[in-house]
């Protein structure tokens, strides 16, 4: 059989036009969708197949024009013009046209026409137009543009079947007529787009609900108050909503480990490997999955409601003080889930200096990989009291860690913008999507996928490192002395193991903060991935407790660490760049090992000084 013929179709649209939602509906993919620009930062390919041929859909980054001013706009422009080697020549273009933002979409259409490729128009957000009390004549729009127009509600699947049929049928594709001279000015294109929009969109009126909410949420004072309240509720919820499920998971792993040690029939070394290598290591991290899930649900909710774009506008005033702009908010916000998508989405920032400064401080934002370390140590060493009678003290400390890291990151950005990355600050523009109630099913699916990505990525690394650590802690084998209890033997075994030798060799580096060799070993392992610290502590501290009630890692840490040391560990993890995947992406996006090494070194020194200072301050206050 010969090769299956394939057509390559690009999906193009302005940011926040529903492009990625439509891509997911057409291909079955589950890409991240959010209500702000910059989510799609590089082309993504998905297949739409029929009986005769395979159609490849290419989701390109959102753009406002084909005159690129940022990295993601350059990617889209190059792909459409056939200049991107990773994307094959395109056979057609689907323009995703936001019915609530016709003028900007039609301006882009006027430029796409010059490429003279077959086109379709997918008209999205038509439900939003109707909700505002307006009417849109899609038949007239099709007549004026000269290409097929398909009304779509991507989140509800309306119009998807018709669009698929037109994608498959070559006869329905048309090369659009040239509506304007090829050398038309920007002003002429804007005027043409405005004229078409006025013809097809009638009786449009302001969304009164959006206007009322924006009067509060975009207010210089009340908007910031609302922003602080929203952030405080997130931190509070991370502890209160997830705790029952965390306790259940912890209890389940403790029971499983106890059964393996006490009742399973297998060679002792195998039982020890299962209980103390696999269960104690991986289980000590999986117990934090509920907290990560709660965080992802809340962040996804704020994205879907349209609030995140407003938050970017609010912080633009603050970011300006530090030489950045509101566009940097989106990459830095993404870094709270993971620094990798945050660094990638910095491509949307036109200014080289602002883009580099944003990427170099993105790893300082408190990513979800830090959350297990934070919540473990906070739960163990911060009392479970309240502040003001309603705010959890533990949630307050967690929030302070997030805020402190963000403030330090902004200060570093200011220093960079004043020295090695000095440049003028560029103007900031952002589209405000209408407020929407999210579809809970889609919200939960995306939050679950984000959590699964975290667990799968972290779990693979942690399982491998857990096995290595178990071997280091188990060999060379120590012969038990007569009368030695099982717990005494395991402690003696650990003290003379290879793990203890490695930890003691490196521990002098961390003498100013009084880290013992176990904590030092956890930090070494964390340079592969931060979550590994919890796994290491689960193996080294919680291993071998005779009392089943002490299987809790928190209880073991309370016995082994002093509060000043625990707080110093928190300070170290606030700032250190402990993720090799982030290092690799930073190298790719900056295009330089020099900048990557600079980021790694300055963050390590920052973490080291912060940990040493925190230890001494905490010891003085608690003595």
C-alpha positions, 0 to 999 in steps of 0.5 A, a space after each residue: 500500500 502507498 502512503 496515505 495522502 495528508 493535508 496540512 491545515 493551520 488554525 489561526 486566530 487572535 489570542 483568546 478567540 477559542 482557537 485551542 478549544 476548537 483544536 481540542 474538539 476537532 482532534 480529541 487532544 486535551 491542550 491547556 485552555 485559558 482566558 488570556 493570550 500566550 497559552 499556545 506558544 508553539 505549533 501543535 499538530 493533531 490529526 483529523 482523519 476520514 476514510 480517504 485521507 488524514 488531515 493534520 491540523 496545526 494549532 499556531 500561536 495566537 496573533 493580531 497581525 502577520 507583522 511579528 513583534 514577539 517570538 510567538 508571532 514570528 512562529 505563526 508568521 513563518 509557518 503561514 509563509 512556509 518558512 518554518 522547517 518543523 511545519 510542512 507546507 500548508 494546504 489551507 487556513 482556518 481562521 478562528 474569528 471571535 464574534 465578540 471581537 470582530 474588528 481585530 479578527 477581520 484585520 487579521 483576515 485582511 492580511 491572511 488573504 494576501 497569502 492566497 491559500 484556501 480558507 474557512 472561517 470558524 465563527 466562535 463565541 456566537 453564544 456570547 453575542 446572543 447573551 449580550 442581546 446582539 445579532 450577528 448575520 453569519 450569512 452576510 459575513 460569508 458573502 462579504 468575506 468570500 469564504 465559508 463561515 461556520 458558526 461554532 460554540 466549541 465548548 458545547 460542540 455546536 457546529 463541530 460536525 459541520 466544520 469537520 465536513 467542510 474540512 474534509 470536502 475540498 470542494 467547499 474550500 475557497 481562495 478568498 478574493 483580494 478585498 484590499 490592495 496588497 500595499 494597503 496601510 494599517 489604517 486602511 485595513 482597520 477601516 475595512 474591518 470596522 466597516 464589515 463588523 458594523 454591517 454584520 453585527 447589529 444592536 450590540 450593547 455593553 455587557 452590563 454585568 461585565 461593566 459592573 464587575 470591572 468597576 470593582 475588580 479593575 479599581 486601583 484600590 478595590 481591585 487590589 483588595 479583591 486580588 489579595 482576598 482571592 489569593 488568600 482564599 486559595 492558600 486557605 483552601 489548599 490546606 482545608 479542602 485537601 486535608 481529609 483526602 490527604 489523611 486517607 491516602 497517608 493512612 492507606 500507604 501506612 497500612 500497606 507498608 505495615 502489611 508488607 513488613 509484617 504479613 507478606 511472604 517474601 525474602 526479607 530484602 525484597 520486603 524491605 525494598 517494597 516497603 522502604 524503597 517503593 512505598 515509603 518513597 513514592 507514597 510520601 509524595 503521592 499523599 500531596 496529590 490532593 493539595 496539588 489538585 485543589 490548587 489546579 482546580 482553583 487556578 483553572 477556575 480563575 482562568 475560565 471565568 476571565 479574571 486572570 486577564 484582569 489580574 494581569 492588568 492590575 499588576 501591570 502598575 506594580 510590575 512597571 516599578 520593576 521594569 516589567 509589564 503586565 505581559 510578564 504576569 502570565 508567564 510568571 503566573 504559569 510558573 506557579 504550576 511549573 516553570 517550564 510553561 512559564 518560560 515558554 510563554 515568555 515568547 509572547 513578550 516583544 521586548 528582548 530585555 523584558 523577555 529575558 528578565 521574565 525567564 530568568 526570574 520565572 523559576 523563583 515563582 513557587 511551582 507546584 513541585 515545591 508545594 509538597 516540601 512546603 506543606 510537609 514542613 509547615 504541617 510539621 512545624 507550624 501550629 494549626 492555629 488561626 489568625 484573626 479567628 478565621 485564617 489558618 496560621 499554616 495557610 498564612 505561612 504558606 502564603 508568605 512563602 509565595 509572596 516572599 518568592 514573588 517579591 524577591 523575583 521582582 527585585 531581581 528583575 529590577 536589578 537585571 533591568 537596571 544593569 545587564 538587561 537595561 532597555 526601555 519598557 514597552 507598552 502593554 495591551 491586553 484583551 478582557 474576555 467577558 466573564 463566564 461561568 466555567 463548564 465544571 466538567 471541562 474544568 475538572 478534566 483539565 485540573 485532573 490532567 494537570 495533576 496527572 502530568 505532575 504525578 506522572 512526571 514526578 513519579 517517574 523521577 521519584 521512583 527511579 531515585 527512590 530505588 537508588 536511595 534504597 540501595 544506598 541506604 541498604 548496602 553494604 549490609 550490616 550483620 545484626 548483633 545478638 539482642 539487637 531489635 529490628 529498629 536498632 538494626 535498621 538505624 545502625 544499618 543506615 548510619 554505616 550505609 553508602 547514603 550516610 557516606 555521601 551525605 556526610 561528605 557533602 554536609 560540611 557545605 551546609 554547616 552554616 544552616 546545620 543541615 544533617 547528612 539526611 537533609 543534605 542528601 535530600 537536597 542533593 536529590 532535589 536537584 533532579 526534581 524538588 519533590 524528591 526531597 519528600 521521598 528522601 525524607 520518607 525513606 531516611 527518617 520514616 524508615 524502620 519505626 517499630 510503632 505503626 503510629 509513627 509512620 507519619 513522616 511529619 511525626 518523624 521530622 518533628 523528632 529529627 529536625 529542630 524548627 530553625 533547621 526546618 525553616 532554613 530548609 523552607 528558605 532554601 527551597 524558596 530560591 534554589 533552581 532544583 529542576 533539570 528539566 527547567 534548566 534544559 528549557 531555560 537553555 533552549 529559550 535563552 539560546 545561551 549556556 551563559 544565561 542558564 549558568 547565571 540563573 543556576 548560580 545566582 539562585 543557589 547563592 540566594 538560597 544558600 544565604 537565605 537558608 543560613 540567615 533564616 536558621 540564625 534568625 529562627 534560633 535567636 527568636 526561639 531560644 
